[in-house]
């Protein structure tokens, strides 16, 4: 806490300041104390690090200035948090989403309370604890995706058991696969007699009239030929830099990059 800050807030005792300064240094969570005007009284290095700033750049500034940099809903979320604190003296698990340039999207769970118990006369003074829950959110998302994939596999299995129409089953499978993986296109290619061409047997996302009509060649320079000869999954990150084979015209016509 700066000397300026101490002078501007004499109601906060030196003992309390010392306690909080020790807590600030030790905590891996962001700790923030704001007054009724949203002025930042105390902030630890962890909280300041969320904005790549030093403490002297954060303290005595308007919290809303920083919240507006986080995202469109941040100020709204804080306002709701304040209402909850004013009603119940505390508020738990309010989520804030940071979209940062260096670290991408980060999620924070915020718990807050009114500081009446340390003798602050102004009831609008709020302490909030900001915990980074980005890893937890990502794990939850991955689990949700995995569960959804398992459900789709089960659904496809049920269709296979109850439907003897192979063409219909393949169309359902490509549609469900594209939706589950959140991709624009999915296809099933069938090797034609002679082994030199593949028929677009079923698919999702392709232009009308192509499924069951268009073919792609099988040669050493084609993706299909390379995949068949490699006998393993083939992943293309970017056709612009791909050197193993040429992109088929079907994918070029649809602007497929990976």
C-alpha positions as a Markdown table, in Angstrom:
| # | Residue | x | y | z |
|---|---|---|---|---|
| 1 | Unk | 0.0 | 0.0 | 0.0 |
| 2 | Unk | 1.4 | 3.4 | -0.9 |
| 3 | Unk | 1.9 | 6.3 | 1.5 |
| 4 | Unk | -0.6 | 8.3 | -0.5 |
| 5 | Unk | -3.1 | 5.4 | 0.0 |
| 6 | Unk | -2.5 | 5.3 | 3.7 |
| 7 | Unk | -3.0 | 9.1 | 4.0 |
| 8 | Unk | -6.2 | 9.0 | 2.0 |
| 9 | Unk | -7.7 | 6.2 | 4.1 |
| 10 | Unk | -6.8 | 6.9 | 7.8 |
| 11 | Unk | -9.7 | 4.8 | 9.0 |
| 12 | Unk | -7.7 | 1.7 | 8.1 |
| 13 | Unk | -5.4 | 1.0 | 11.0 |
| 14 | Unk | -1.6 | 0.4 | 10.6 |
| 15 | Unk | -2.1 | -3.1 | 12.1 |
| 16 | Unk | -4.7 | -3.9 | 9.5 |
| 17 | Unk | -2.5 | -2.5 | 6.7 |
| 18 | Unk | 0.4 | -4.7 | 7.9 |
| 19 | Unk | -1.8 | -7.8 | 8.0 |
| 20 | Unk | -3.1 | -7.2 | 4.5 |
| 21 | Unk | 0.3 | -6.4 | 3.1 |
| 22 | Unk | 1.6 | -9.8 | 4.4 |
| 23 | Unk | -1.5 | -11.5 | 3.0 |
| 24 | Unk | -1.0 | -9.8 | -0.4 |
| 25 | Unk | 2.5 | -11.0 | -0.8 |
| 26 | Unk | 1.7 | -14.6 | 0.2 |
| 27 | Unk | -1.4 | -15.1 | -1.8 |
| 28 | Unk | -1.4 | -16.8 | -5.3 |
| 29 | Unk | -5.0 | -15.4 | -5.7 |
| 30 | Unk | -5.7 | -11.9 | -6.7 |
| 31 | Unk | -6.8 | -9.7 | -3.7 |
| 32 | Unk | -8.6 | -6.5 | -4.2 |
| 33 | Unk | -10.1 | -3.9 | -1.9 |
| 34 | Unk | -12.4 | -1.2 | -3.4 |
| 35 | Unk | -14.4 | 1.6 | -1.8 |
| 36 | Unk | -18.0 | 2.7 | -2.6 |
| 37 | Unk | -16.8 | 4.7 | -5.6 |
| 38 | Unk | -15.0 | 1.7 | -7.1 |
| 39 | Unk | -11.7 | 3.2 | -6.2 |
| 40 | Unk | -9.0 | 0.6 | -5.8 |
| 41 | Unk | -7.6 | 0.9 | -2.2 |
| 42 | Unk | -5.5 | -2.2 | -2.1 |
| 43 | Unk | -4.4 | -4.7 | -4.8 |
| 44 | Unk | -1.8 | -7.4 | -4.6 |
| 45 | Unk | 0.8 | -8.3 | -7.3 |
| 46 | Unk | -1.2 | -11.2 | -8.4 |
| 47 | Unk | -4.2 | -9.1 | -9.3 |
| 48 | Unk | -2.1 | -6.5 | -11.0 |
| 49 | Unk | -0.4 | -9.3 | -13.0 |
| 50 | Unk | -3.8 | -10.0 | -14.6 |
| 51 | Unk | -3.4 | -6.8 | -16.5 |
| 52 | Unk | 0.4 | -6.9 | -16.8 |
| 53 | Unk | 0.7 | -3.9 | -14.5 |
| 54 | Unk | 2.5 | -2.9 | -11.4 |
| 55 | Unk | 0.8 | -2.1 | -8.1 |
| 56 | Unk | 1.5 | 1.6 | -8.3 |
| 57 | Unk | -0.3 | 1.6 | -11.7 |
| 58 | Unk | -3.4 | 0.0 | -10.3 |
| 59 | Unk | -3.9 | 1.5 | -6.8 |
| 60 | Unk | -6.0 | 4.6 | -6.6 |
| 61 | Unk | -7.5 | 4.0 | -10.0 |
| 62 | Unk | -11.1 | 3.2 | -11.0 |
| 63 | Unk | -11.9 | -0.5 | -11.0 |
| 64 | Unk | -14.4 | 0.0 | -13.8 |
| 65 | Unk | -11.6 | 1.2 | -16.0 |
| 66 | Unk | -9.9 | -2.2 | -15.8 |
| 67 | Unk | -13.2 | -4.2 | -15.9 |
| 68 | Unk | -14.1 | -2.5 | -19.2 |
| 69 | Unk | -10.9 | -3.9 | -20.7 |
| 70 | Unk | -11.8 | -7.4 | -19.7 |
| 71 | Unk | -15.0 | -7.7 | -21.6 |
| 72 | Unk | -18.5 | -6.3 | -22.2 |
| 73 | Unk | -20.1 | -8.2 | -19.3 |
| 74 | Unk | -17.4 | -7.5 | -16.6 |
| 75 | Unk | -18.9 | -4.3 | -15.3 |
| 76 | Unk | -22.4 | -5.8 | -15.3 |
| 77 | Unk | -21.1 | -8.9 | -13.3 |
| 78 | Unk | -19.4 | -6.6 | -10.8 |
| 79 | Unk | -22.6 | -4.6 | -10.3 |
| 80 | Unk | -24.5 | -7.8 | -9.6 |
| 81 | Unk | -21.8 | -8.8 | -7.2 |
| 82 | Unk | -22.1 | -5.5 | -5.3 |
| 83 | Unk | -25.9 | -6.0 | -5.0 |
| 84 | Unk | -25.3 | -9.4 | -3.6 |
| 85 | Unk | -22.7 | -8.2 | -1.1 |
| 86 | Unk | -24.9 | -5.3 | 0.0 |
| 87 | Unk | -27.8 | -7.8 | 0.7 |
| 88 | Unk | -25.9 | -10.7 | 2.2 |
| 89 | Unk | -22.6 | -9.1 | 3.3 |
| 90 | Unk | -20.8 | -11.6 | 1.0 |
| 91 | Unk | -21.0 | -13.1 | -2.5 |
| 92 | Unk | -19.4 | -16.3 | -3.9 |
| 93 | Unk | -18.3 | -17.8 | -7.2 |
| 94 | Unk | -19.0 | -14.9 | -9.6 |
| 95 | Unk | -17.3 | -15.7 | -12.9 |
| 96 | Unk | -15.3 | -13.2 | -14.9 |
| 97 | Unk | -13.9 | -13.9 | -18.3 |
| 98 | Unk | -10.6 | -12.3 | -19.4 |
| 99 | Unk | -9.7 | -12.2 | -23.1 |
| 100 | Unk | -6.0 | -11.4 | -23.0 |
| 101 | Unk | -3.5 | -11.0 | -25.9 |
| 102 | Unk | -0.7 | -12.9 | -24.3 |
| 103 | Unk | -2.5 | -15.8 | -22.5 |
| 104 | Unk | -5.8 | -16.0 | -24.4 |
| 105 | Unk | -9.0 | -16.5 | -22.6 |
| 106 | Unk | -8.8 | -16.8 | -18.8 |
| 107 | Unk | -11.6 | -17.5 | -16.3 |
| 108 | Unk | -11.7 | -16.2 | -12.7 |
| 109 | Unk | -14.0 | -17.1 | -9.8 |
| 110 | Unk | -14.5 | -14.1 | -7.5 |
| 111 | Unk | -15.6 | -14.3 | -3.8 |
| 112 | Unk | -16.2 | -11.0 | -2.0 |
| 113 | Unk | -17.3 | -9.6 | 1.4 |
| 114 | Unk | -17.9 | -6.3 | 3.1 |
| 115 | Unk | -15.1 | -5.2 | 5.4 |
| 116 | Unk | -17.2 | -4.2 | 8.4 |
| 117 | Unk | -15.3 | -6.5 | 10.8 |
| 118 | Unk | -12.1 | -4.4 | 10.7 |
| 119 | Unk | -13.8 | -1.2 | 11.7 |
| 120 | Unk | -14.2 | 0.5 | 8.4 |
| 121 | Unk | -17.0 | 3.0 | 8.7 |
| 122 | Unk | -17.9 | 3.0 | 5.0 |
| 123 | Unk | -20.0 | -0.1 | 4.4 |
| 124 | Unk | -19.3 | 0.1 | 0.7 |
| 125 | Unk | -15.7 | -1.1 | 1.1 |
| 126 | Unk | -15.4 | -4.5 | -0.4 |
| 127 | Unk | -12.7 | -7.1 | -0.4 |
| 128 | Unk | -12.7 | -9.6 | -3.3 |
| 129 | Unk | -10.6 | -12.7 | -3.9 |
| 130 | Unk | -9.9 | -13.5 | -7.6 |
| 131 | Unk | -9.0 | -17.1 | -8.3 |
| 132 | Unk | -7.8 | -18.2 | -11.7 |
| 133 | Unk | -10.0 | -21.3 | -12.7 |
| 134 | Unk | -8.9 | -21.4 | -16.3 |
| 135 | Unk | -7.5 | -25.0 | -16.1 |
| 136 | Unk | -10.6 | -26.2 | -14.3 |
| 137 | Unk | -12.8 | -24.6 | -16.9 |
| 138 | Unk | -10.8 | -26.2 | -19.7 |
| 139 | Unk | -10.9 | -29.6 | -18.0 |
| 140 | Unk | -14.7 | -29.3 | -17.6 |
| 141 | Unk | -15.0 | -28.4 | -21.2 |
| 142 | Unk | -12.9 | -31.3 | -22.3 |
| 143 | Unk | -14.9 | -33.7 | -20.2 |
| 144 | Unk | -18.2 | -32.3 | -21.7 |
| 145 | Unk | -16.8 | -32.8 | -25.2 |
| 146 | Unk | -15.7 | -36.3 | -24.3 |
| 147 | Unk | -19.1 | -37.2 | -22.9 |
| 148 | Unk | -20.8 | -35.8 | -25.9 |
| 149 | Unk | -18.5 | -37.8 | -28.2 |
| 150 | Unk | -19.3 | -41.0 | -26.3 |
| 151 | Unk | -23.0 | -40.2 | -26.6 |
| 152 | Unk | -22.7 | -39.8 | -30.4 |
| 153 | Unk | -20.8 | -43.0 | -30.7 |
| 154 | Unk | -23.6 | -44.8 | -28.7 |
| 155 | Unk | -26.2 | -43.1 | -31.0 |
| 156 | Unk | -24.4 | -44.2 | -34.1 |
| 157 | Unk | -24.3 | -47.8 | -32.7 |
| 158 | Unk | -28.0 | -47.7 | -32.0 |
| 159 | Unk | -28.7 | -46.6 | -35.6 |
| 160 | Unk | -26.4 | -49.3 | -36.9 |
| 161 | Unk | -28.3 | -52.0 | -35.0 |
| 162 | Unk | -31.8 | -50.7 | -36.0 |
| 163 | Unk | -31.1 | -49.6 | -39.6 |
| 164 | Unk | -30.1 | -51.9 | -42.4 |
| 165 | Unk | -29.9 | -49.1 | -45.0 |
| 166 | Unk | -26.2 | -48.6 | -45.3 |
| 167 | Unk | -26.5 | -45.3 | -47.3 |
| 168 | Unk | -28.8 | -43.8 | -44.7 |
| 169 | Unk | -26.5 | -44.9 | -41.8 |
| 170 | Unk | -23.4 | -43.3 | -43.4 |
| 171 | Unk | -25.3 | -40.0 | -44.0 |
| 172 | Unk | -26.4 | -40.0 | -40.3 |
| 173 | Unk | -22.9 | -40.8 | -39.2 |
| 174 | Unk | -21.2 | -38.0 | -41.2 |
| 175 | Unk | -23.8 | -35.5 | -40.0 |
| 176 | Unk | -23.4 | -36.4 | -36.3 |
| 177 | Unk | -19.6 | -36.5 | -36.6 |
| 178 | Unk | -19.5 | -33.0 | -38.2 |
| 179 | Unk | -21.8 | -31.6 | -35.5 |
| 180 | Unk | -19.9 | -33.3 | -32.6 |
| 181 | Unk | -16.5 | -32.2 | -33.8 |
| 182 | Unk | -17.8 | -28.7 | -34.7 |
| 183 | Unk | -16.3 | -28.9 | -38.3 |
| 184 | Unk | -17.7 | -27.6 | -41.6 |
| 185 | Unk | -17.3 | -30.8 | -43.6 |
| 186 | Unk | -17.2 | -34.6 | -43.1 |
| 187 | Unk | -17.2 | -37.3 | -45.7 |
| 188 | Unk | -17.1 | -41.0 | -46.4 |
| 189 | Unk | -15.2 | -42.1 | -49.5 |
| 190 | Unk | -15.8 | -45.5 | -51.1 |
| 191 | Unk | -13.2 | -47.2 | -53.3 |
| 192 | Unk | -14.6 | -47.9 | -56.8 |
| 193 | Unk | -13.9 | -51.1 | -58.8 |
| 194 | Unk | -10.4 | -50.8 | -60.2 |
| 195 | Unk | -9.1 | -49.0 | -57.2 |
| 196 | Unk | -8.2 | -45.7 | -59.0 |
| 197 | Unk | -11.1 | -43.6 | -57.8 |
| 198 | Unk | -13.0 | -42.9 | -54.7 |
| 199 | Unk | -16.7 | -42.0 | -54.6 |
| 200 | Unk | -18.0 | -39.4 | -52.2 |
| 201 | Unk | -20.4 | -41.9 | -50.7 |
| 202 | Unk | -21.8 | -39.8 | -47.9 |
| 203 | Unk | -21.0 | -36.4 | -46.4 |
| 204 | Unk | -22.0 | -33.3 | -44.5 |
| 205 | Unk | -21.6 | -29.7 | -45.6 |
| 206 | Unk | -20.7 | -30.3 | -49.2 |
| 207 | Unk | -22.5 | -28.4 | -52.1 |
| 208 | Unk | -25.8 | -29.9 | -53.3 |
| 209 | Unk | -25.5 | -32.7 | -55.8 |
| 210 | Unk | -22.0 | -33.8 | -55.1 |
| 211 | Unk | -22.6 | -36.6 | -52.6 |
| 212 | Unk | -22.8 | -40.0 | -54.4 |
| 213 | Unk | -21.8 | -38.3 | -57.7 |
| 214 | Unk | -18.3 | -36.8 | -57.5 |
| 215 | Unk | -15.1 | -38.8 | -57.4 |
| 216 | Unk | -11.5 | -38.1 | -56.3 |
| 217 | Unk | -8.5 | -39.8 | -57.8 |
| 218 | Unk | -6.2 | -42.2 | -56.1 |
| 219 | Unk | -2.5 | -41.7 | -57.1 |
| 220 | Unk | 0.8 | -41.1 | -55.4 |
| 221 | Unk | 0.3 | -37.3 | -55.3 |
| 222 | Unk | -3.2 | -37.3 | -53.9 |
| 223 | Unk | -4.3 | -37.2 | -50.3 |
| 224 | Unk | -6.5 | -40.3 | -50.8 |
| 225 | Unk | -3.6 | -42.3 | -52.3 |
| 226 | Unk | -1.2 | -41.2 | -49.6 |
| 227 | Unk | -3.7 | -42.1 | -46.8 |
| 228 | Unk | -4.4 | -45.5 | -48.3 |
| 229 | Unk | -0.7 | -46.4 | -48.6 |
| 230 | Unk | 0.2 | -45.0 | -45.2 |
| 231 | Unk | -2.3 | -47.3 | -43.4 |
| 232 | Unk | -2.6 | -44.7 | -40.5 |
| 233 | Unk | -4.5 | -41.5 | -39.8 |
| 234 | Unk | -3.3 | -38.6 | -41.9 |
| 235 | Unk | -3.6 | -35.0 | -40.4 |
| 236 | Unk | -3.3 | -31.9 | -42.5 |
| 237 | Unk | -2.7 | -28.7 | -40.5 |
| 238 | Unk | -2.6 | -26.4 | -43.5 |
| 239 | Unk | -2.8 | -27.3 | -47.2 |
| 240 | Unk | -0.8 | -24.1 | -48.1 |
| 241 | Unk | 2.3 | -25.6 | -46.5 |
| 242 | Unk | 1.5 | -29.3 | -47.2 |
| 243 | Unk | 4.3 | -31.1 | -49.1 |
| 244 | Unk | 3.3 | -34.8 | -48.9 |
| 245 | Unk | 0.5 | -34.6 | -51.4 |
| 246 | Unk | -1.7 | -32.2 | -53.3 |
| 247 | Unk | -5.1 | -31.0 | -52.1 |
| 248 | Unk | -8.0 | -32.6 | -54.0 |
| 249 | Unk | -10.1 | -30.2 | -56.1 |
| 250 | Unk | -13.1 | -31.0 | -54.0 |
| 251 | Unk | -11.5 | -29.5 | -50.9 |
| 252 | Unk | -10.1 | -26.5 | -52.9 |
| 253 | Unk | -13.6 | -25.7 | -54.3 |
| 254 | Unk | -14.9 | -25.5 | -50.7 |
| 255 | Unk | -12.0 | -23.5 | -49.3 |
| 256 | Unk | -10.8 | -26.3 | -47.0 |
| 257 | Unk | -7.5 | -25.5 | -45.4 |
| 258 | Unk | -7.0 | -28.2 | -42.8 |
